[in-house]
Amino acid sequence: MGTWIKETEIAFYLMEGGHYISKISKYPSSHNPAEQVANITGMRAWFTRADAPRGITISIIKDGIEPLPKPTNSPVANSISLPATPVAEKSTAVEAIAVDTLKRINKNGLLLIKSFEGLRLQAYQDAVGIWTIGYGTTRGVQPNMRISEAQAEQFLQEDLARFEKAIHEAVTVPVNDNQFSALVSFTYNVGSGALRSSTLLRLLNARTDLRKVSDEFPRWNRAGGQILAGLTRRRQAERALFLGEDFYNFL
């Protein structure tokens, strides 16, 4: 059976049978709360599939009921429901599974980023003095700036789109969903320039043993020249996710 799109008041769903396999939530526009914003980059990936959707249905949600995600055997993948992500796959340290070239961060990666960044609606200075807001957004942030939770989510999605693009441009070998998501979390924190110049990327693109590649994550645990406990745990969590291991112990 092919895929099709279902639209409700709160999201678009890429459906297969009676379950969705990818979900893109709608968010209020930062300029006009009456308008809704969807992630077009994520939706574009649906149309690159071999079984690209050919139709769309529009539904009005009653009593908050929405489609259920497609069942998966991965307990990690089913642990949390977050928007705009494909069903996660459990990875191994010795095998990289190639899927479509327009990957997006999965549920595990979103959980990791949100856990370590936290949500701050008032602008603050991070460990090295950079003004930050929302889930670690730094672009255009000014002192005394204040935002809503919806704006924080929108900023997060915009930041993710930039860093996902950076991964697509920098990584030249196939990676699976968890590996891609670990790299997005890493780049979200250290920046695209740091990724491009990193030994981690060089080893990955050289098809080095994935455990050796993963050993590069813990090296990036300093800010302002100081080792930070939070960064150490984040790198451990990213390494575990990259290897398809349990990263929850580090959150």
Phi, psi and omega per residue, in radians:
M1 nan 2.411 -3.138
G2 -1.372 -3.046 3.139
T3 -1.800 2.793 3.083
W4 -2.670 2.889 -3.062
I5 -1.904 2.361 3.053
K6 -2.042 2.263 3.083
E7 -1.954 2.336 3.018
T8 -2.161 -3.067 -3.132
E9 -1.163 -0.370 -3.033
I10 -1.977 -0.216 -3.043
A11 -2.918 2.907 2.899
F12 -1.863 2.485 -3.118
Y13 -2.222 2.310 2.962
L14 -1.540 1.960 -2.987
M15 -1.740 2.579 2.974
E16 -2.415 1.924 -3.004
G17 1.190 -2.323 -3.115
G18 -1.688 0.159 -3.109
H19 -2.218 2.746 3.065
Y20 -1.655 2.590 3.111
I21 -1.955 -0.154 3.036
S22 -2.744 2.506 -3.050
K23 -2.336 2.315 3.060
I24 -2.102 1.888 -3.119
S25 -1.336 2.675 3.085
K26 -1.681 2.539 3.129
Y27 -2.281 2.619 3.097
P28 -1.110 2.476 3.057
S29 -1.139 2.497 3.121
S30 -1.219 -0.337 -3.124
H31 -1.712 -0.468 -3.108
N32 -2.539 1.710 -3.098
P33 -0.996 -0.331 3.136
A34 -1.331 -0.308 3.119
E35 -1.619 2.703 3.098
Q36 -2.039 2.518 -3.106
V37 -2.058 2.327 3.059
A38 -2.082 2.708 -3.113
N39 -1.452 1.783 -3.067
I40 -1.198 -0.591 3.127
T41 -1.040 -0.758 3.127
G42 -1.140 -0.690 -3.133
M43 -1.198 -0.620 3.138
R44 -0.986 -0.643 -3.125
A45 -1.070 -0.499 -3.136
W46 -1.107 -0.550 -3.050
F47 -1.538 0.016 3.038
T48 -1.668 -0.070 3.138
R49 -1.235 2.690 3.081
A50 -1.093 -0.586 3.116
D51 -1.876 0.893 -3.072
A52 -0.926 2.511 -3.118
P53 -1.078 2.491 -3.111
R54 -2.023 -0.100 -3.109
G55 -2.627 2.939 3.141
I56 -2.481 2.466 3.013
T57 -2.056 2.615 3.138
I58 -2.065 2.204 -3.062
S59 -2.226 2.627 3.007
I60 -1.775 2.123 -3.110
I61 -1.274 2.327 3.062
K62 -2.037 2.299 3.117
D63 1.020 0.512 3.055
G64 1.274 0.196 -3.092
I65 -1.381 2.331 3.083
E66 -2.408 2.952 3.140
P67 -1.052 2.702 3.086
L68 -1.624 2.602 3.090
P69 -1.196 2.684 3.113
K70 -1.125 2.303 -3.129
P71 -1.038 2.531 3.076
T72 -2.417 2.718 -3.134
N73 -1.487 -0.037 -3.094
S74 -1.558 1.987 -3.139
P75 -1.153 -0.521 3.129
V76 -1.198 -0.711 -3.087
A77 -1.146 -0.548 -3.066
N78 -1.592 0.106 -2.954
S79 -1.308 -0.404 -3.090
I80 -2.605 2.564 3.133
S81 -1.913 1.963 3.137
L82 -2.268 2.753 -3.006
P83 -1.369 2.802 2.917
A84 1.047 0.614 -3.134
T85 -2.304 2.519 3.048
P86 -1.296 2.868 3.065
V87 -1.069 2.251 -3.064
A88 -1.307 2.652 3.047
E89 -2.028 2.492 3.072
K90 -1.390 2.271 -3.095
S91 -1.701 2.958 3.000
T92 -2.179 2.890 -3.106
A93 -1.359 -0.183 -3.030
V94 -2.054 0.028 -3.067
E95 -2.447 2.257 3.055
A96 -1.925 2.184 -3.066
I97 -1.733 2.080 -3.126
A98 -1.468 2.190 3.001
V99 -2.091 -2.740 -3.052
D100 -1.144 2.728 -2.991
T101 -1.353 -0.125 3.135
L102 -1.881 1.012 -3.141
K103 -1.137 2.704 2.987
R104 -2.206 2.750 3.114
I105 -1.011 2.475 -3.116
N106 -1.662 -3.062 -3.074
K107 -1.040 -0.707 -3.107
N108 -1.119 -0.765 3.128
G109 -1.130 -0.694 3.095
L110 -1.102 -0.755 3.111
L111 -1.054 -0.754 -3.122
L112 -1.095 -0.863 -3.123
I113 -1.068 -0.847 -3.102
K114 -1.123 -0.603 -3.139
S115 -1.145 -0.735 -3.077
F116 -1.490 -0.577 3.141
E117 -1.350 -0.607 -3.042
G118 1.199 2.987 3.140
L119 -2.022 2.076 3.116
R120 -2.212 2.098 -3.098
L121 -1.589 -0.140 3.077
Q122 -1.965 2.347 -3.124
A123 -1.013 2.457 3.125
Y124 -2.540 2.881 3.093
Q125 -1.715 2.281 -3.117
D126 -1.356 -2.940 -3.030
A127 -1.084 -0.389 3.129
V128 -1.986 0.300 3.009
G129 1.519 0.206 -3.141
I130 -1.512 2.306 3.119
W131 -1.196 2.288 -2.976
T132 -2.420 2.689 3.102
I133 -2.699 2.922 3.098
G134 1.092 -2.316 3.103
Y135 -1.674 0.953 3.084
G136 1.502 0.287 3.114
T137 -1.256 2.369 -3.137
T138 -2.120 -0.359 -3.083
R139 -1.227 2.163 3.070
G140 1.289 0.232 -3.102
V141 -1.484 2.334 -3.133
Q142 -2.136 2.710 3.061
P143 -0.971 2.528 3.115
N144 1.234 0.117 3.106
M145 -1.225 2.453 3.112
R146 -2.396 2.453 -3.094
I147 -2.348 2.978 3.064
S148 -1.619 2.953 3.082
E149 -1.103 -0.650 3.123
A150 -1.110 -0.699 3.103
Q151 -1.165 -0.676 3.105
A152 -1.061 -0.718 3.127
E153 -1.163 -0.693 3.125
Q154 -1.135 -0.768 3.101
F155 -1.047 -0.716 3.124
L156 -1.043 -0.829 -3.120
Q157 -1.093 -0.675 3.117
E158 -1.153 -0.745 3.104
D159 -1.111 -0.767 -3.133
L160 -1.046 -0.717 -3.135
A161 -1.047 -0.693 3.128
R162 -1.150 -0.771 -3.075
F163 -1.332 -0.563 3.019
E164 -1.077 -0.734 3.105
K165 -1.075 -0.710 3.137
A166 -1.090 -0.667 3.112
I167 -1.160 -0.792 3.132
H168 -1.011 -0.661 -3.102
E169 -1.338 -0.573 -3.012
A170 -1.584 -0.614 -3.056
V171 -1.529 2.194 -3.064
T172 -1.923 0.099 3.131
V173 -2.108 2.754 3.120
P174 -1.146 2.403 3.039
V175 -2.321 2.655 3.114
N176 -1.561 -3.116 -3.025
D177 -1.062 -0.774 -3.126
N178 -1.203 -0.675 3.096
Q179 -1.121 -0.801 3.107
F180 -1.040 -0.767 -3.084
S181 -1.182 -0.646 3.072
A182 -1.115 -0.680 3.109
L183 -1.183 -0.638 3.090
V184 -1.129 -0.787 3.113
S185 -1.050 -0.764 3.125
F186 -1.049 -0.850 -3.090
T187 -1.228 -0.600 3.064
Y188 -0.983 -0.591 -3.078
N189 -1.555 -0.750 -3.029
V190 -1.726 -0.338 3.133
G191 1.771 2.710 -3.085
S192 -1.167 -0.646 3.136
G193 -1.096 -0.731 3.127
A194 -1.131 -0.683 3.090
L195 -1.059 -0.862 -3.063
R196 -1.065 -0.535 -3.112
S197 -1.671 0.064 -3.009
S198 -1.432 2.619 3.004
T199 -1.136 -0.547 3.112
L200 -0.977 -0.855 -3.130
L201 -1.162 -0.715 -3.123
R202 -1.077 -0.765 -3.141
L203 -1.176 -0.704 -3.140
L204 -1.083 -0.853 -3.116
N205 -1.184 -0.361 3.088
A206 -1.503 0.088 3.131
R207 1.048 0.659 3.054
T208 -1.206 2.723 3.069
D209 -0.844 2.301 -3.002
L210 -1.130 -0.485 3.082
R211 -1.207 -0.626 3.079
K212 -1.177 -0.685 3.062
V213 -1.059 -0.793 -3.076
S214 -1.136 -0.427 3.132
D215 -1.183 -0.199 3.108
E216 -1.383 -0.418 -3.128
F217 -0.991 -0.863 -3.064
P218 -1.107 -0.275 -3.132
R219 -1.233 -0.316 -3.074
W220 -1.740 1.083 -3.070
N221 -2.108 0.405 -3.121
R222 -2.044 2.585 3.009
A223 -2.453 2.221 -3.088
G224 1.098 0.486 3.127
G225 1.440 -0.044 -3.092
Q226 -1.929 2.437 3.033
I227 -1.279 2.225 3.139
L228 -1.941 2.330 -3.116
A229 -1.052 -0.692 -3.130
G230 -1.124 -0.699 3.107
L231 -1.207 -0.626 3.102
T232 -1.078 -0.777 3.122
R233 -1.173 -0.668 -3.139
R234 -1.104 -0.774 3.126
R235 -1.126 -0.628 3.085
Q236 -1.144 -0.699 3.126
A237 -1.151 -0.736 3.125
E238 -1.135 -0.694 3.115
R239 -1.091 -0.785 3.141
A240 -1.099 -0.769 3.120
L241 -1.091 -0.731 3.124
F242 -1.006 -0.645 -3.125
L243 -1.558 -0.001 -3.114
G244 1.298 0.417 -3.118
E245 -1.760 3.032 -3.108
D246 -1.253 1.970 -3.126
F247 -1.736 -0.059 -3.074
Y248 -1.108 -0.529 -3.119
N249 -1.108 -0.309 -3.090
F250 -1.738 -0.079 -3.103
L251 -1.374 nan nan
